[in-house]
Amino acid sequence: MEAKDGSFGFDFEAKYSHIVFEKEFTYEFGERLANVKFINHNKQTEIVVTFNPENQNPVEMQKNGWQAILN
């Protein structure tokens, strides 16, 4: 994964364990899990990401990082 402007990047590897086409997927990365849901609101899609936080950084910092990836 890498920022659009190239200012930050990292390798990412995951195992997808649950996939519902056009609805949601769950994946494991390291010892952590994340779930991504796509919720249709007429002509817009809401993306909801739920994840197990790691212990090295504050949860708020992790939330901001995940939001930056979506942006």
Secondary structure, 3 states (H helix, E strand, C coil): CECCCCCCECCCCCEEEEEECCCEEEEEECCEEEEEEEEEECCEEEEEEEECCCCCCCHHHHHHHHHHHHC
